[in-house]
Amino acid sequence: MAPQNDSPPLLEVRNLSIEFPTRRGTLVAVDDISLHIDQGEVLGVVGESGAGKSLTGNAIIGLLEHPGRIASGEILLNGKRIDNLSYEQMRRIRGRDIGAVFQDPLTSLNPLYTVSRQLVETIKVHTDLDTGAARARALELLEAVGIPAAKERLSSYPHEFSGGMRQRVVIALALAAEPRLIIADEPTTALDVSIQAQIIALLKRLCAERGTAVMLVTHDMGVIAETADRVAVMYAGRVVETGPVASVIQNAHHPYTSGLMGSIPHMKHGVNRLTQIDGAMPRLNAIPQGCAFNPRCEKVFDRCRKERPELISIEQNEVACWLYQSDVGGVS
Amino acid sequence: MIAFAVRRFIQAIVVLLAVSLIAFVMFKYVGDPISQMVGPETPIDQREALREQLGLNDPVPLQFMHYLGDVVQGNFGRSFRTGLAVDRVLLERIPATLELAIVAVLYAVVAGIPMGVYSGLYPDRWLSKFFQTVSLIGISLPTFFVGVILIYIFGPTLNLLPTFGRGEVVHIGFWSTGLLTVSGLKSIILPAFTLGMFQLTLIMRLVRSEMLEVLRTDYIKFARARGLSNRAVNFGHALKNTLVPVITVIGLQLGQVIAFAIITEAVFQWPGMGLLFLQAIQFADVPVMSTYLLVVAVFFVAINLVVDLLYYVIDPRLRLDRAVAQGG
């Protein structure tokens, strides 16, 4: 899915950098990344822990945790900047235009309030419905996310639900005001494997029905393969490869992406051992010069250690790797 | 809920029995009441007669049983010093102490919670840092010192507030209150401030640290991500989640304040139970002392019971019976 030519994409992140000032200098956690998501599109953002995926998601909803801050770049929703809005202006966008689902359903809900109360307060913040209508809407939402006996469960407290059911409630809360975009930050990581597929299928179905776009942040390539339309692979705060999901999975160009793909088990191919990328992602205070992946890269050569590659178009993908760039000026 | 209340009630009785035993045993050996009651020239046979009359020659367990039997019947004995019935003496003093304690804790709560919330929400603002510094002083200065300084400032120096006694009191049934007269209200300011200062700083610091903790939780972040207003997030979601530990401490502190208002009462000559207790100690007035301990224990137990019940109201996770009924 290429962005439509005339209308701006639903969400556009331009050259976003996020930094953490510390006593020992400023750490750059997200370094000059650009992303876009169209209406109804599912963008998978994949990468190891600490690659900056969640930070990017937090920055988009304006909830970067102190002392993290946006150092440069722009975030545009429907072509309008939202990264420079006041807290109050941004609050009106959160929930109404951009919903969020977080990693751990066990801790995402306030333990002291019933599910109904949390749904109703969210609905009432964003709509003109009165309490009765909001309650009816809360019931619809719980039914939509597949909570059995939803009517009785409205008055239940979060601790009375299992993890999977709680994540369904969280999804209901995220969808309460019919946002155009949902940022789902590792929505299945904390769940049992058997529940994960259900939750992903639910999220996918609900968003498809409503035409809601999703930014699906995860480190699980399998989830991405099943769910996403496009994928952005992040490494050490940068996007190293992005493109349509089939193209990235079957035709990965960046050595890091290939490594990630090699680590997915396949039923068909009788591979006995999964490939493994040696080493670990660099710490924020020790990101190597040149391409951040160079110490772990099998195909590393001189230039990788000196200069940093920018994204260039190769077939359907965009890749930041010197393997595909013959001259210095070849930046797309 | 009812089973819980019954269970706690039985526990409370056990606690009170234990306290009465300790009170009894301790005061049994605290001094000889006879020598306090009679003059030095009283002959030994008269002393022995008195001892016999008061039951002090019985075996100790028997004395305890007598004591318990009397207590259950509401007979707390007579003060060795004044010869008045102890329950009457104490009952006269309880309103003064309770009013002082409640006003002190109210003031500590009303001022301490907002200060704590503010410094939890905005830990970097100068006012928060100021609160933190002042609270260190409040927590480290001894009560009697604060009291004496306040007396010096507001008494002889500024001549603004009364520095001793309760002022005029109004009797409503058995209760005497100073809260309905101007002089009574003026009189309670200094002692309540003194008594409540430590509690104020404690509550403030506790609320602050609990707020800082709760504000970091996922459900607060998720509440913000849902677009709830700051007010709803900070007060509706965050503050309520700090309440369980805060209420625990407030409850315990109310007990403490009732029990250990002694020093403040002494400094301000406040005619409460604490002052009575101090006088009783000087005279080894055993019935007064042991009854005082019992009364304090009753307050402690009752407050703890209320606190435990409040947990149930605040935190649904503690309503175990419900969760079990629904399969956990």
Contacts between the chains, C-beta under 8 A, distances in Angstrom:
chain1	res1	chain2	res2	distance
A	61	B	225	5.7
A	63	B	221	6.2
A	63	B	224	5.8
A	63	B	225	6.2
A	87	B	230	7.5
A	91	B	224	7.6
A	91	B	227	5.4
A	91	B	228	7.8
A	91	B	229	6.8
A	91	B	230	7.5
A	92	B	227	6.6
A	93	B	227	7.4
A	94	B	224	6.9
A	94	B	225	5.6
A	94	B	226	6.9
A	94	B	227	4.1
A	95	B	225	6.9
A	95	B	226	4.5
A	95	B	227	3.0
A	95	B	228	7.7
A	96	B	227	5.9
A	99	B	225	7.6
A	99	B	226	7.9
A	100	B	222	7.1
A	100	B	225	3.8
A	100	B	226	7.7
A	102	B	218	5.9
A	102	B	221	7.1
A	102	B	222	5.8
A	102	B	225	7.5
A	103	B	218	8.0
A	104	B	218	5.9
A	107	B	217	6.4
A	107	B	218	3.9
A	107	B	219	6.1
A	108	B	218	5.1
A	108	B	219	5.8
A	108	B	222	4.5
A	109	B	219	5.7
A	109	B	222	7.3
A	110	B	219	4.6
A	110	B	223	6.7
A	110	B	237	5.2
A	110	B	241	7.1
A	111	B	219	7.4
A	111	B	241	7.5
A	111	B	315	7.2
A	111	B	316	7.2
A	111	B	317	5.8
A	112	B	240	5.5
A	112	B	241	6.1
A	112	B	314	6.7
A	112	B	315	6.3
A	112	B	316	6.6
A	113	B	237	7.8
A	114	B	316	7.8
A	121	B	228	6.5
A	121	B	232	6.6
A	121	B	236	7.6
A	122	B	226	4.6
A	122	B	227	7.3
A	122	B	228	7.0
A	125	B	226	7.3
A	125	B	227	5.5
A	125	B	228	5.7
A	125	B	229	7.0
A	125	B	232	7.7
A	126	B	227	6.1
A	156	B	326	7.7
A	157	B	316	4.2
A	157	B	317	7.1
A	159	B	316	7.1
A	159	B	317	4.9
A	159	B	323	6.7
A	160	B	322	7.7
A	160	B	323	6.1
A	160	B	326	5.6
A	170	B	222	7.2
A	173	B	222	7.6
A	173	B	226	6.0
A	174	B	225	8.0
A	174	B	226	7.7
A	176	B	226	7.3
A	177	B	227	7.3
